[in-house]
Amino acid sequence: MELNGIKPADGAKHAKRRVGRGIGSGLGKTSGRGHKGQKSRAGGFHKVGFEGGQMPLQRRLPKRGFKSQTLKYNAEVTLASLAQLGLAEVDMLALKQAGLVSQNAKVVKIIKTGELTTAIKLTGIGATAGAKAAIEAAGGSVA
């Protein structure tokens, strides 16, 4: 194979449609744009959601709700996943290394889902009232 002999695959290249080149082409006169109106003219353009001057749908509907951007820094860990972790002392770094919370998590809270049998010492991590009671019942502590 030589560089001067390279050709595109069959069917990969096709002639562009030439509009406005007479009746026989099938796209003469109005060039497939129809008659009159904004879309038939050069530069006929409107932004997404424009409804011809009518109040657009996104403005007719009421505004509702709010999504806090700080929620992405919060994380929850269950008692069951703590038990599977199998560590005696758990802090934020241990949870991030284990992949239980995301790397950008700043606030972590333990929730009472599942059972805990081994004593675990939590440092720098919050816990719900039920989770705290379960951890202390297993002989652990929350600091």
DSSP file with accessible surface (Angstrom, degrees, kcal/mol):
  #  RESIDUE AA STRUCTURE BP1 BP2  ACC     N-H-->O    O-->H-N    N-H-->O    O-->H-N    TCO  KAPPA ALPHA  PHI   PSI    X-CA   Y-CA   Z-CA
    1    1 A M              0   0  203      0, 0.0     2,-0.3     0, 0.0     5,-0.0   0.000 360.0 360.0 360.0 136.7    0.0    0.0    0.0
    2    2 A E    >   -     0   0  137      1,-0.1     3,-1.6     0, 0.0     4,-0.3  -0.878 360.0-118.3-119.9 154.7    1.2    3.5   -0.9
    3    3 A L  G >  S+     0   0  155     -2,-0.3     3,-1.0     1,-0.3    -1,-0.1   0.834 115.0  55.2 -60.0 -33.0    0.1    6.9    0.3
    4    4 A N  G 3  S+     0   0  151      1,-0.2    -1,-0.3    -3,-0.0     0, 0.0   0.548 105.5  53.9 -79.6  -4.4   -0.9    7.9   -3.2
    5    5 A G  G <  S+     0   0   52     -3,-1.6     2,-0.3     2,-0.0    -1,-0.2   0.382  77.5 118.4-107.4   4.1   -3.1    4.8   -3.5
    6    6 A I    <   +     0   0  102     -3,-1.0    -3,-0.0    -4,-0.3     0, 0.0  -0.536  37.6 175.0 -75.8 131.0   -5.3    5.3   -0.4
    7    7 A K        -     0   0  173     -2,-0.3     3,-0.1     3,-0.0    -2,-0.0  -0.975  33.9-103.3-132.2 149.7   -9.0    5.7   -1.1
    8    8 A P        -     0   0   78      0, 0.0     3,-0.1     0, 0.0     5,-0.1  -0.325  52.0 -86.8 -66.6 157.9  -12.0    6.0    1.2
    9    9 A A    >>  -     0   0   77      1,-0.1     3,-2.1     2,-0.1     4,-0.5  -0.222  56.2 -83.9 -63.5 153.4  -14.2    2.9    1.6
   10   10 A D  T 34 S+     0   0  167      1,-0.3    -1,-0.1     2,-0.1    -3,-0.0  -0.378 116.9  14.2 -60.7 129.5  -17.0    2.4   -0.9
   11   11 A G  T 34 S+     0   0   74      2,-0.3    -1,-0.3    -3,-0.1    -2,-0.1   0.363  96.4 105.5  88.2  -6.0  -20.1    4.4    0.2
   12   12 A A  T <4 S+     0   0   62     -3,-2.1     2,-0.4     1,-0.1    -2,-0.1   0.847  78.8  47.5 -74.9 -33.7  -18.2    6.5    2.7
   13   13 A K     <  +     0   0  164     -4,-0.5     2,-0.3    -5,-0.1    -2,-0.3  -0.905  67.6 171.4-110.1 134.6  -18.2    9.6    0.5
   14   14 A H        -     0   0  154     -2,-0.4     2,-0.0    -3,-0.0    -2,-0.0  -0.989  39.8 -93.0-140.0 152.3  -21.3   10.8   -1.2
   15   15 A A        -     0   0   95     -2,-0.3     2,-0.1     1,-0.1     3,-0.0  -0.323  43.4-113.9 -66.3 137.0  -22.1   14.0   -3.2
   16   16 A K        -     0   0  179      1,-0.1     2,-0.4    -2,-0.0    -1,-0.1  -0.434  37.6 -99.7 -66.6 148.2  -23.5   16.9   -1.2
   17   17 A R        -     0   0  202     -2,-0.1     2,-0.7     1,-0.1    -1,-0.1  -0.573  34.0-149.7 -73.1 122.3  -27.1   17.8   -2.1
   18   18 A R        -     0   0  170     -2,-0.4     3,-0.4     7,-0.1     2,-0.2  -0.861  17.3-166.1 -98.2 111.6  -27.0   20.9   -4.4
   19   19 A V        +     0   0   63     -2,-0.7     9,-0.2     1,-0.2    10,-0.1  -0.631  61.8  32.7 -97.5 158.1  -30.2   22.9   -3.8
   20   20 A G  S    S+     0   0   32      7,-3.7     8,-0.2    -2,-0.2    -1,-0.2   0.843  77.6 123.7  71.9  33.3  -31.5   25.7   -6.0
   21   21 A R  S    S-     0   0  153      6,-0.4     7,-0.2     1,-0.4     4,-0.1  -0.182  76.2 -71.1-120.6  37.6  -30.2   24.2   -9.3
   22   22 A G    >   -     0   0   38      5,-0.1     3,-0.9     1,-0.1     5,-0.5  -0.040  55.3 -68.7 101.9 165.2  -33.4   23.9  -11.3
   23   23 A I  G >  S+     0   0  165      1,-0.2     3,-1.8     2,-0.2     5,-0.3   0.880 120.5  62.3 -60.9 -42.4  -36.6   22.0  -11.5
   24   24 A G  G 3  S+     0   0   85      1,-0.3    -1,-0.2     2,-0.1    -2,-0.1   0.755  93.8  62.8 -61.8 -24.1  -35.0   18.7  -12.6
   25   25 A S  G <  S-     0   0   62     -3,-0.9    -1,-0.3    -4,-0.1    -2,-0.2   0.705 102.9-128.0 -75.3 -18.7  -33.0   18.4   -9.4
   26   26 A G  S <  S+     0   0   64     -3,-1.8    -3,-0.1    -4,-0.4    -2,-0.1   0.311  98.1  71.2  86.1  -9.4  -36.1   18.2   -7.2
   27   27 A L        +     0   0   42     -5,-0.5    -7,-3.7    -9,-0.2    -6,-0.4  -0.299  69.8 125.0-132.3  48.8  -34.9   20.9   -5.0
   28   28 A G    >   +     0   0   15     -5,-0.3     3,-2.0    -8,-0.2     2,-0.6  -0.221  61.2  16.9 -92.5-171.2  -35.2   24.0   -7.3
   29   29 A K  T 3  S+     0   0  176      1,-0.3    -2,-0.0     2,-0.1    -6,-0.0  -0.225 137.2  20.9  49.4 -92.2  -36.9   27.3   -6.8
   30   30 A T  T >  S-     0   0   47     -2,-0.6     3,-1.5     1,-0.1    -1,-0.3   0.525  97.5-133.2 -86.6  -1.5  -37.5   27.3   -2.9
   31   31 A S  T <   -     0   0   31     -3,-2.0    -2,-0.1     1,-0.3    -4,-0.1   0.845  66.4 -55.1  57.6  36.9  -34.7   24.8   -2.3
   32   32 A G  T 3  S+     0   0   61     -4,-0.5    -1,-0.3    -6,-0.1    -3,-0.1   0.604 116.6 108.7  78.1  11.2  -36.8   22.7    0.0
   33   33 A R  S <  S-     0   0  139     -3,-1.5    -2,-0.1     1,-0.3    -1,-0.1   0.465  72.3-135.9 -99.1  -3.0  -37.6   25.6    2.4
   34   34 A G        -     0   0   38      6,-0.1     2,-0.5     5,-0.0    -1,-0.3  -0.294  42.0 -43.7  77.5-168.0  -41.3   26.0    1.5
   35   35 A H  S    S-     0   0  139     -2,-0.0     5,-0.1     0, 0.0    -5,-0.0  -0.861  92.2 -36.0-107.0 132.8  -42.9   29.3    0.8
   36   36 A K  S    S+     0   0  172     -2,-0.5     4,-0.2     4,-0.1     3,-0.1   0.273  79.4 100.5  54.9-179.3  -42.4   32.5    3.0
   37   37 A G  S >> S-     0   0   37      1,-0.1     3,-1.2     2,-0.1     4,-0.6   0.007  84.9 -69.1  89.9 165.4  -42.0   32.6    6.7
   38   38 A Q  G >4 S+     0   0   95      1,-0.3     3,-1.0     2,-0.2    -1,-0.1   0.872 127.8  54.3 -60.3 -39.6  -39.0   33.0    9.0
   39   39 A K  G 34 S+     0   0  164      1,-0.2    -1,-0.3    -3,-0.1    -2,-0.1   0.636 102.5  58.7 -75.3 -10.5  -37.5   29.6    8.2
   40   40 A S  G <4 S+     0   0   25     -3,-1.2    -1,-0.2    -4,-0.2     2,-0.2   0.671  95.1  80.0 -88.0 -15.6  -37.5   30.3    4.5
   41   41 A R  S X< S-     0   0  144     -3,-1.0     3,-1.8    -4,-0.6     2,-0.2  -0.568  90.2 -98.5 -98.3 156.1  -35.3   33.4    4.7
   42   42 A A  T 3  S+     0   0  101      1,-0.3     3,-0.1    -2,-0.2    -1,-0.1  -0.463 112.7  16.9 -67.1 134.1  -31.6   33.8    5.0
   43   43 A G  T 3  S+     0   0   80      1,-0.2     2,-1.0    -2,-0.2    -1,-0.3   0.592  83.1 153.0  78.9   7.9  -30.7   34.4    8.7
   44   44 A G    <   +     0   0   33     -3,-1.8     2,-0.3    -6,-0.1    -1,-0.2  -0.614  22.5 145.3 -74.2 103.4  -34.1   33.2    9.8
   45   45 A F        -     0   0  163     -2,-1.0     2,-0.3    -3,-0.1    -6,-0.0  -0.993  27.5-179.9-144.1 142.5  -33.2   32.0   13.3
   46   46 A H        -     0   0   80     -2,-0.3     3,-0.1     4,-0.1    -2,-0.0  -0.988  33.8-102.1-141.7 154.8  -34.8   31.9   16.7
   47   47 A K    >   -     0   0  149     -2,-0.3     3,-2.0     1,-0.1     2,-0.1  -0.261  50.4 -80.0 -74.1 162.8  -33.5   30.6   20.0
   48   48 A V  T 3  S+     0   0  146      1,-0.3    -1,-0.1     3,-0.0     3,-0.1  -0.352 118.7  22.2 -61.9 132.0  -34.4   27.3   21.6
   49   49 A G  T 3  S+     0   0   33      1,-0.3    -1,-0.3    -3,-0.1     2,-0.2   0.376  85.0 143.0  91.2  -4.5  -37.8   27.4   23.2
   50   50 A F    <   -     0   0   86     -3,-2.0    -1,-0.3     1,-0.1     5,-0.1  -0.524  30.2-170.9 -72.8 132.3  -39.0   30.5   21.2
   51   51 A E  B >   -A   54   0A  67      3,-0.5     3,-1.3    -2,-0.2    -1,-0.1  -0.205  57.0 -84.1-119.7  38.1  -42.7   30.2   20.4
   52   52 A G  T 3  S-     0   0   65      1,-0.3     3,-0.1     2,-0.0    -2,-0.1   0.735  92.2 -47.2  73.8  21.9  -43.2   33.0   17.9
   53   53 A G  T 3  S+     0   0   62      1,-0.4    -1,-0.3     0, 0.0     2,-0.1   0.163 107.2 125.5 102.6 -20.6  -43.7   35.7   20.6
   54   54 A Q  B <  S-A   51   0A 118     -3,-1.3    -3,-0.5     1,-0.1    -1,-0.4  -0.413  82.3 -86.3 -64.2 149.8  -46.2   33.7   22.7
   55   55 A M        -     0   0   93     -3,-0.1    -1,-0.1     1,-0.1     5,-0.1  -0.447  56.2-118.9 -60.7 119.3  -45.1   33.3   26.3
   56   56 A P    >>  -     0   0   21      0, 0.0     3,-1.6     0, 0.0     4,-1.6  -0.202  15.3-112.9 -66.7 156.6  -42.8   30.3   26.2
   57   57 A L  H 3> S+     0   0   87      1,-0.3     4,-1.7    -8,-0.2     3,-0.3   0.862 114.8  57.6 -55.7 -43.4  -43.6   27.1   28.2
   58   58 A Q  H 34 S+     0   0  119      1,-0.2    -1,-0.3     2,-0.2    -3,-0.0   0.708 112.9  41.8 -66.9 -16.2  -40.6   27.5   30.5
   59   59 A R  H <4 S+     0   0  176     -3,-1.6    -1,-0.2     1,-0.1    -2,-0.2   0.655 108.9  58.4 -99.0 -20.5  -41.9   30.9   31.5
   60   60 A R  H  < S+     0   0  118     -4,-1.6    -2,-0.2    -3,-0.3    -3,-0.1   0.791  94.8  76.8 -75.9 -28.8  -45.6   29.9   31.7
   61   61 A L  S  < S-     0   0  102     -4,-1.7     2,-0.0    -5,-0.2     0, 0.0  -0.567  90.5-106.9 -84.8 147.9  -44.9   27.3   34.4
   62   62 A P        -     0   0  116      0, 0.0     2,-0.3     0, 0.0    -1,-0.1  -0.352  31.3-110.4 -71.8 152.3  -44.3   28.2   38.0
   63   63 A K        +     0   0  210     -4,-0.1     2,-0.3    -2,-0.0    -4,-0.0  -0.593  46.1 174.3 -78.7 141.6  -40.9   28.0   39.5
   64   64 A R        +     0   0  234     -2,-0.3     0, 0.0     1,-0.1     0, 0.0  -0.987  27.4   6.7-153.3 138.6  -40.6   25.2   42.1
   65   65 A G        -     0   0   75     -2,-0.3     2,-0.3     1,-0.1    -1,-0.1   0.054  50.8-128.3  85.9 169.9  -38.0   23.5   44.2
   66   66 A F        -     0   0  181      2,-0.0     2,-0.6     0, 0.0    -1,-0.1  -0.956   4.9-151.5-159.7 135.7  -34.4   24.0   45.1
   67   67 A K        -     0   0  168     -2,-0.3     2,-0.2     3,-0.0    -2,-0.0  -0.957  22.7-134.1-118.0 114.2  -31.4   21.7   45.0
   68   68 A S    >   -     0   0   30     -2,-0.6     3,-0.5     1,-0.1     4,-0.2  -0.430   5.4-154.3 -69.1 134.6  -28.7   22.5   47.5
   69   69 A Q  T 3  S+     0   0  123      1,-0.2     3,-0.5    -2,-0.2    -1,-0.1   0.598  91.5  65.5 -82.4 -12.6  -25.2   22.4   46.2
   70   70 A T  T >  S+     0   0   89      1,-0.2     3,-1.6     2,-0.1    -1,-0.2   0.651  80.8  79.6 -83.3 -13.3  -23.8   21.7   49.7
   71   71 A L  G X  S+     0   0  105     -3,-0.5     3,-1.6     1,-0.3    -1,-0.2   0.768  79.2  68.9 -64.2 -24.4  -25.5   18.2   49.7
   72   72 A K  G 3  S+     0   0  107     -3,-0.5    -1,-0.3     1,-0.3    -2,-0.1   0.672  95.3  56.1 -70.1 -13.2  -22.7   16.8   47.5
   73   73 A Y  G <  S+     0   0   77     -3,-1.6    33,-3.2    32,-0.1    34,-2.2   0.435  94.2  84.6 -94.5  -2.3  -20.3   17.2   50.5
   74   74 A N  E <   -b  107   0B  81     -3,-1.6     2,-0.3    31,-0.2    34,-0.2  -0.774  56.6-179.3-100.1 147.9  -22.5   15.1   52.8
   75   75 A A  E     -b  108   0B  21     32,-2.2    34,-1.8    -2,-0.3     2,-0.4  -0.984  15.9-147.4-145.1 154.4  -22.4   11.3   53.0
   76   76 A E  E     -b  109   0B 141     -2,-0.3     2,-0.4    32,-0.2    34,-0.2  -0.962   8.8-169.7-122.8 142.3  -24.1    8.5   54.9
   77   77 A V  E     -b  110   0B   5     32,-2.2    34,-2.6    -2,-0.4     2,-0.1  -0.997  17.2-135.9-130.4 134.6  -22.7    5.2   56.0
   78   78 A T  E  >  -b  111   0B  41     -2,-0.4     4,-1.7    32,-0.2    34,-0.2  -0.468  20.4-119.1 -86.7 161.2  -24.7    2.3   57.4
   79   79 A L  H  > S+     0   0    1     32,-1.1     4,-2.3    34,-0.4    35,-0.2   0.870 114.5  58.4 -63.0 -36.4  -23.9    0.2   60.5
   80   80 A A  H  > S+     0   0   41     33,-2.0     4,-1.9     1,-0.2    -1,-0.2   0.919 106.2  46.4 -61.8 -42.9  -23.9   -2.9   58.2
   81   81 A S  H  > S+     0   0   19     32,-0.3     4,-1.4     1,-0.2    -1,-0.2   0.851 110.7  54.1 -71.3 -29.1  -21.1   -1.4   55.9
   82   82 A L  H  X S+     0   0    1     -4,-1.7     4,-1.1     2,-0.2     5,-0.5   0.903 107.6  50.6 -65.9 -41.2  -19.1   -0.4   59.1
   83   83 A A  H  < S+     0   0   36     -4,-2.3     3,-0.3     1,-0.2    -2,-0.2   0.894 109.4  50.3 -64.1 -39.1  -19.3   -4.0   60.2
   84   84 A Q  H  < S+     0   0  170     -4,-1.9    -1,-0.2     1,-0.2    -2,-0.2   0.811  99.9  66.0 -68.3 -28.6  -18.1   -5.3   56.9
   85   85 A L  H  < S-     0   0   43     -4,-1.4    -1,-0.2    -5,-0.1    -2,-0.2   0.889  87.8-156.6 -61.5 -41.1  -15.2   -2.8   57.0
   86   86 A G     <  +     0   0   59     -4,-1.1     2,-0.3    -3,-0.3    -3,-0.1   0.797  38.2 138.7  71.8  30.2  -13.8   -4.7   60.0
   87   87 A L        -     0   0   75     -5,-0.5    -1,-0.2     1,-0.1     3,-0.1  -0.832  49.0-149.1-106.1 148.3  -11.7   -1.9   61.5
   88   88 A A  S    S+     0   0   73     -2,-0.3    33,-3.0     1,-0.2     2,-0.5   0.866  90.9  36.4 -80.6 -38.0  -11.4   -1.1   65.3
   89   89 A E  E    S-d  121   0C 120     31,-0.2     2,-0.4    33,-0.0    -1,-0.2  -0.973  73.4-170.7-119.2 128.5  -10.9    2.6   64.7
   90   90 A V  E     +d  122   0C   1     31,-2.9    33,-2.1    -2,-0.5     2,-0.2  -0.969  12.7 159.0-122.7 128.6  -12.8    4.4   61.9
   91   91 A D     >  -     0   0   63     -2,-0.4     4,-1.8    31,-0.2     5,-0.2  -0.775  56.3 -85.9-132.7-176.9  -12.2    8.0   60.8
   92   92 A M  H  > S+     0   0   45     31,-0.4     4,-2.2    -2,-0.2     5,-0.2   0.900 124.6  53.1 -59.6 -42.2  -12.9   10.0   57.6
   93   93 A L  H  > S+     0   0  101      1,-0.2     4,-2.6     2,-0.2    -1,-0.2   0.905 107.2  51.5 -62.5 -41.5   -9.7    8.9   55.9
   94   94 A A  H  > S+     0   0   14      1,-0.2     4,-2.0     2,-0.2    -1,-0.2   0.896 110.2  49.3 -63.2 -40.6  -10.5    5.2   56.5
   95   95 A L  H  X>S+     0   0    0     -4,-1.8     5,-2.0     2,-0.2     6,-0.9   0.889 111.9  48.3 -66.4 -39.2  -13.9    5.5   54.9
   96   96 A K  H ><5S+     0   0   43     -4,-2.2     3,-0.6     1,-0.2    -2,-0.2   0.912 111.8  48.9 -68.3 -40.4  -12.6    7.3   51.9
   97   97 A Q  H 3<5S+     0   0  150     -4,-2.6    -1,-0.2     1,-0.2    -2,-0.2   0.858 110.3  51.4 -67.7 -33.0   -9.9    4.7   51.3
   98   98 A A  H 3<5S-     0   0   52     -4,-2.0    -1,-0.2    -5,-0.2    -2,-0.2   0.639 112.9-122.1 -77.0 -13.9  -12.4    1.9   51.7
   99   99 A G  T <<5S+     0   0   61     -4,-0.7    -3,-0.2    -3,-0.6    -2,-0.1   0.657  76.9 124.2  83.3  15.2  -14.6    3.7   49.0
  100  100 A L  S   <S+     0   0   65     -5,-2.0     2,-0.3    -6,-0.2    -4,-0.2   0.765  77.2  28.0 -78.2 -27.4  -17.6    4.0   51.3
  101  101 A V  S    S-     0   0   11     -6,-0.9    -2,-0.2    -9,-0.1    -1,-0.1  -0.929  94.6 -98.2-128.7 159.0  -17.8    7.8   50.9
  102  102 A S    >   -     0   0   60     -2,-0.3     3,-1.5     1,-0.1    -2,-0.1  -0.303  33.1-112.9 -73.6 162.1  -16.7   10.0   48.0
  103  103 A Q  T 3  S+     0   0  137      1,-0.3    -1,-0.1    -7,-0.1    -7,-0.1   0.768 115.3  52.7 -68.2 -25.2  -13.4   11.8   48.0
  104  104 A N  T 3  S+     0   0   82    -32,-0.1    -1,-0.3   -30,-0.1     2,-0.2   0.328  79.5 124.8 -95.7  11.9  -15.0   15.2   48.3
  105  105 A A    <   +     0   0    1     -3,-1.5   -31,-0.2     1,-0.2   -32,-0.1  -0.469  28.6 171.6 -70.4 136.9  -17.2   14.3   51.3
  106  106 A K        +     0   0  138    -33,-3.2     2,-0.5     1,-0.3   -32,-0.2   0.655  66.4  44.0-115.0 -32.6  -16.7   16.7   54.2
  107  107 A V  E     -b   74   0B  85    -34,-2.2   -32,-2.2    18,-0.0     2,-0.4  -0.980  65.9-177.0-121.2 122.8  -19.5   15.6   56.6
  108  108 A V  E     -b   75   0B   4     -2,-0.5    18,-2.1    16,-0.3     2,-0.4  -0.960   2.0-172.3-120.8 137.8  -20.2   11.9   57.3
  109  109 A K  E     -bc  76 126B 105    -34,-1.8   -32,-2.2    -2,-0.4     2,-0.4  -0.992  19.2-134.9-130.9 137.7  -22.9   10.5   59.4
  110  110 A I  E     -bc  77 127B   0     16,-2.3    18,-2.4    -2,-0.4     2,-0.3  -0.775  23.9-161.3 -89.7 131.5  -23.5    6.9   60.5
  111  111 A I  E     -b   78   0B  35    -34,-2.6     2,-1.6    -2,-0.4   -32,-1.1  -0.835  26.2-108.6-114.5 154.4  -27.1    5.7   60.2
  112  112 A K        +     0   0  125     -2,-0.3     2,-0.4   -34,-0.2   -34,-0.1  -0.603  64.9 130.6 -87.3  85.7  -28.8    2.8   61.9
  113  113 A T        -     0   0   78     -2,-1.6   -33,-2.0   -36,-0.1   -34,-0.4  -0.961  65.5  -0.2-133.8 117.0  -29.3    0.3   59.1
  114  114 A G  S    S-     0   0   35     -2,-0.4     2,-0.3   -35,-0.2   -35,-0.1  -0.440  91.7 -64.8  97.3-175.9  -28.2   -3.3   59.8
  115  115 A E        -     0   0  154     -2,-0.1     2,-0.4   -36,-0.1   -32,-0.2  -0.807  31.3-156.2-115.3 154.7  -26.5   -4.7   62.9
  116  116 A L        +     0   0   16     -2,-0.3   -36,-0.1     1,-0.1     4,-0.0  -0.996  18.7 164.5-131.4 125.8  -23.1   -4.2   64.6
  117  117 A T        +     0   0  122     -2,-0.4     2,-0.2     2,-0.1    -1,-0.1   0.699  57.2  70.8-111.7 -29.2  -21.5   -6.8   66.8
  118  118 A T  S    S-     0   0   71      1,-0.1     2,-0.4    21,-0.0    22,-0.2  -0.589  88.2-103.7 -93.3 154.2  -17.8   -5.6   67.1
  119  119 A A        -     0   0   55     -2,-0.2     2,-0.4    20,-0.1    20,-0.1  -0.606  41.8-176.5 -76.5 127.7  -16.6   -2.6   69.1
  120  120 A I        -     0   0    2     -2,-0.4    21,-1.6    15,-0.3     2,-0.6  -0.992  18.2-148.2-129.2 135.1  -15.8    0.3   66.8
  121  121 A K  E     -de  89 141C  89    -33,-3.0   -31,-2.9    -2,-0.4     2,-0.4  -0.907  15.3-157.6-103.9 119.7  -14.4    3.7   67.8
  122  122 A L  E     -de  90 142C   0     19,-2.9    21,-2.1    -2,-0.6     2,-0.4  -0.834   9.3-174.3 -98.2 133.3  -15.5    6.6   65.6
  123  123 A T  S    S-     0   0   46    -33,-2.1   -31,-0.4    -2,-0.4     3,-0.1  -0.991  70.4  -3.1-128.9 125.8  -13.4    9.8   65.4
  124  124 A G  S    S+     0   0   66     19,-1.2     2,-0.4    -2,-0.4   -16,-0.3   0.684 105.4 108.9  73.4  19.2  -14.6   12.9   63.6
  125  125 A I        -     0   0    7     18,-0.7    -1,-0.2   -35,-0.1   -16,-0.2  -0.992  60.0-137.4-129.6 136.0  -17.7   11.2   62.3
  126  126 A G  E     -c  109   0B  32    -18,-2.1   -16,-2.3    -2,-0.4     2,-0.3  -0.355  16.6-163.7 -85.2 167.2  -21.3   11.9   63.4
  127  127 A A  E     -c  110   0B  22    -18,-0.3   -16,-0.2    -2,-0.1   -18,-0.0  -0.993  22.2-111.2-149.3 148.9  -24.0    9.4   64.1
  128  128 A T     >  -     0   0   44    -18,-2.4     4,-2.9    -2,-0.3     5,-0.2  -0.293  41.4-102.7 -71.7 166.3  -27.8    9.4   64.5
  129  129 A A  H  > S+     0   0   87      1,-0.2     4,-2.2     2,-0.2     5,-0.2   0.918 122.8  46.4 -59.6 -43.8  -29.2    8.7   67.9
  130  130 A G  H  > S+     0   0   33      1,-0.2     4,-2.0     2,-0.2    -1,-0.2   0.903 113.7  48.2 -66.1 -39.9  -30.2    5.1   67.1
  131  131 A A  H  > S+     0   0    0    -21,-0.2     4,-2.5     2,-0.2    -2,-0.2   0.905 110.2  52.2 -67.9 -39.0  -26.8    4.4   65.5
  132  132 A K  H  X S+     0   0   93     -4,-2.9     4,-2.5     1,-0.2     5,-0.2   0.925 109.6  49.3 -63.1 -42.9  -24.9    5.9   68.5
  133  133 A A  H  X S+     0   0   57     -4,-2.2     4,-2.1    -5,-0.2    -1,-0.2   0.909 111.9  48.9 -63.1 -40.6  -26.9    3.7   70.9
  134  134 A A  H  X S+     0   0   23     -4,-2.0     4,-1.3     2,-0.2    -2,-0.2   0.893 111.5  49.0 -67.5 -39.1  -26.1    0.6   68.7
  135  135 A I  H  <>S+     0   0    0     -4,-2.5     5,-2.7     1,-0.2   -15,-0.3   0.927 113.6  45.7 -66.2 -43.8  -22.4    1.4   68.6
  136  136 A E  H ><5S+     0   0  101     -4,-2.5     3,-1.2     1,-0.2    -2,-0.2   0.847 108.7  56.4 -69.6 -31.1  -22.2    1.9   72.3
  137  137 A A  H 3<5S+     0   0   91     -4,-2.1    -1,-0.2     1,-0.3    -2,-0.2   0.837 105.3  52.8 -67.6 -29.7  -24.2   -1.3   73.0
  138  138 A A  T 3<5S-     0   0   26     -4,-1.3    -1,-0.3    -3,-0.2    -2,-0.2   0.430 128.6 -99.8 -84.4  -1.2  -21.6   -3.2   70.9
  139  139 A G  T < 5S+     0   0   56     -3,-1.2    -3,-0.2     1,-0.2   -20,-0.1   0.547  84.7 119.3  96.9  10.1  -18.9   -1.7   73.2
  140  140 A G      < -     0   0   16     -5,-2.7     2,-0.3    -6,-0.2    -1,-0.2  -0.217  50.1-134.2 -97.0-172.8  -17.7    1.1   70.8
  141  141 A S  E     -e  121   0C  49    -21,-1.6   -19,-2.9    -3,-0.1     2,-0.5  -0.989   3.2-142.7-145.2 154.0  -17.6    4.8   71.2
  142  142 A V  E      e  122   0C  35     -2,-0.3   -19,-0.1   -21,-0.2   -21,-0.1  -0.976 360.0 360.0-118.1 118.3  -18.5    7.9   69.2
  143  143 A A              0   0   84    -21,-2.1   -19,-1.2    -2,-0.5   -18,-0.7  -0.936 360.0 360.0-119.0 360.0  -16.2   10.9   69.6
